[in-house]
Amino acid sequence: MTGQGWDQAEFSCGRCGEHITATTEEEYLTRVLAHRTAHDLLDASSPELRARLLDLALAEVERVLT
């Protein structure tokens, strides 16, 4: 157990299913805020930009898997 009183915290996004595990409160807050901000940015983006971002993400997944 850490000095903060817990070993880890988990977050499960209800929108995309992403699971985040953190071992400190600072890490948890940073990662969850970044995840929520990413959703906010996608929501505010045009359909064309969202499609381009998806293309880039899929290309990166393909690159990593090959």
Backbone bond lengths (Angstrom), bond angles and torsions (degrees), N, CA, C in turn:
res aa  C-N    CA-C-N  psi(-1)  N-CA   C-N-CA  omega(-1)  CA-C   N-CA-C  phi
1 M - - - 1.451 - - 1.523 108.85 -
2 T 1.295 116.16 140.09 1.458 120.93 -179.88 1.523 110.21 -81.22
3 G 1.317 115.62 172.04 1.448 120.86 176.05 1.518 112.68 -64.18
4 Q 1.323 116.51 -18.69 1.466 120.96 178.78 1.525 111.82 -80.57
5 G 1.324 117.82 -11.56 1.453 120.65 177.96 1.514 115.65 98.52
6 W 1.333 117.72 7.91 1.463 119.54 176.91 1.518 110.60 -149.52
7 D 1.327 115.51 154.65 1.463 121.31 -177.99 1.521 112.22 -88.86
8 Q 1.325 116.19 -38.57 1.458 120.18 178.80 1.516 109.61 -162.51
9 A 1.309 114.50 160.00 1.462 121.37 176.17 1.517 107.48 -129.95
10 E 1.325 115.41 148.65 1.457 120.56 -179.22 1.525 109.89 -124.65
11 F 1.323 114.56 146.58 1.461 122.64 176.43 1.515 107.03 -130.30
12 S 1.319 116.06 132.92 1.460 121.47 175.91 1.525 107.77 -122.35
13 C 1.331 115.88 118.71 1.462 121.29 -177.33 1.526 109.69 -75.35
14 G 1.309 115.57 127.07 1.453 120.60 178.32 1.520 113.60 -76.23
15 R 1.326 116.85 -13.34 1.467 120.64 -179.09 1.517 112.71 -88.73
16 C 1.329 117.33 -42.34 1.466 119.34 -173.76 1.529 113.36 -123.95
17 G 1.320 117.37 -8.33 1.455 120.16 177.77 1.517 115.11 86.45
18 E 1.319 117.48 1.16 1.468 121.27 179.07 1.524 109.86 -60.34
19 H 1.347 115.43 138.07 1.462 121.52 176.14 1.516 108.45 -112.78
20 I 1.317 115.79 129.33 1.456 121.96 179.66 1.518 107.90 -120.41
21 T 1.321 116.28 130.88 1.456 122.18 175.76 1.515 108.08 -121.57
22 A 1.318 116.44 134.04 1.460 121.21 -179.32 1.525 109.26 -135.00
23 T 1.320 115.38 151.40 1.466 119.98 -178.60 1.524 113.12 -105.03
24 T 1.336 117.31 -6.27 1.466 120.61 174.55 1.519 108.77 -134.14
25 E 1.305 115.20 157.52 1.458 119.23 178.39 1.524 110.75 -63.09
26 E 1.324 117.05 -41.05 1.468 120.70 179.64 1.529 111.02 -60.81
27 E 1.332 117.19 -45.08 1.469 120.83 178.66 1.527 110.50 -62.78
28 Y 1.323 116.79 -43.52 1.461 121.24 179.85 1.529 110.92 -59.02
29 L 1.332 116.20 -51.44 1.460 120.16 -178.44 1.522 111.62 -62.17
30 T 1.320 117.43 -41.47 1.464 121.58 179.78 1.520 111.10 -63.07
31 R 1.328 116.65 -47.64 1.462 120.00 -176.30 1.525 112.57 -70.08
32 V 1.327 117.22 -40.67 1.466 120.04 179.74 1.527 110.20 -67.77
33 L 1.327 117.63 -42.11 1.465 120.27 177.90 1.528 111.00 -62.29
34 A 1.326 117.51 -42.61 1.468 120.59 178.33 1.526 110.54 -61.86
35 H 1.315 117.14 -40.76 1.462 121.19 -179.87 1.533 110.57 -64.83
36 R 1.310 116.23 -46.12 1.469 119.74 179.77 1.530 111.21 -65.35
37 T 1.316 116.89 -38.12 1.461 121.01 177.81 1.527 110.51 -63.15
38 A 1.334 116.89 -39.23 1.465 120.54 177.56 1.526 110.42 -60.60
39 H 1.336 117.46 -43.08 1.468 119.94 176.61 1.524 110.70 -61.87
40 D 1.327 117.12 -43.46 1.467 120.59 179.82 1.523 111.37 -60.76
41 L 1.331 116.81 -42.35 1.465 120.55 179.52 1.522 111.49 -64.94
42 L 1.325 116.76 -42.16 1.465 119.34 177.93 1.522 110.99 -64.17
43 D 1.331 116.62 -40.61 1.469 120.16 179.19 1.524 111.53 -61.61
44 A 1.326 116.52 -35.42 1.465 121.09 -177.59 1.528 113.08 -84.75
45 S 1.323 117.40 -8.17 1.466 121.76 -176.55 1.526 111.53 -82.65
46 S 1.312 114.52 156.72 1.462 120.37 176.13 1.528 109.21 -73.01
47 P 1.326 117.30 158.40 1.465 119.96 176.77 1.532 112.50 -57.29
48 E 1.321 116.82 -36.02 1.468 120.17 179.85 1.526 110.94 -65.02
49 L 1.329 116.55 -43.18 1.462 119.92 179.40 1.520 110.70 -66.77
50 R 1.330 117.57 -41.54 1.473 120.25 177.78 1.524 110.43 -60.37
51 A 1.328 117.54 -41.90 1.466 120.87 179.06 1.521 110.80 -63.17
52 R 1.317 117.26 -42.02 1.478 121.15 179.26 1.522 110.86 -65.16
53 L 1.337 116.91 -42.00 1.466 120.20 178.05 1.526 111.02 -62.89
54 L 1.323 116.77 -39.09 1.458 120.46 177.09 1.520 110.58 -64.03
55 D 1.324 117.29 -42.40 1.468 120.95 176.74 1.528 110.98 -58.43
56 L 1.326 116.37 -44.60 1.469 120.22 179.70 1.525 111.44 -64.67
57 A 1.325 116.46 -42.07 1.461 120.29 179.93 1.524 111.18 -64.50
58 L 1.320 117.10 -43.29 1.464 120.31 179.17 1.524 111.42 -65.63
59 A 1.317 117.47 -37.29 1.466 120.92 176.86 1.523 110.46 -63.92
60 E 1.316 117.14 -39.03 1.466 120.80 178.70 1.525 111.00 -67.60
61 V 1.318 117.35 -40.66 1.468 120.55 176.87 1.520 109.93 -61.21
62 E 1.318 116.71 -45.71 1.466 120.87 178.82 1.525 110.81 -61.01
63 R 1.330 116.87 -41.54 1.466 120.97 179.43 1.525 110.71 -62.27
64 V 1.313 116.84 -42.67 1.465 120.96 -178.11 1.528 111.02 -68.67
65 L 1.315 116.82 -36.16 1.462 120.29 -176.09 1.524 113.82 -81.58
66 T 1.328 117.58 -13.60 1.467 118.52 -179.00 1.508 111.75 -104.72
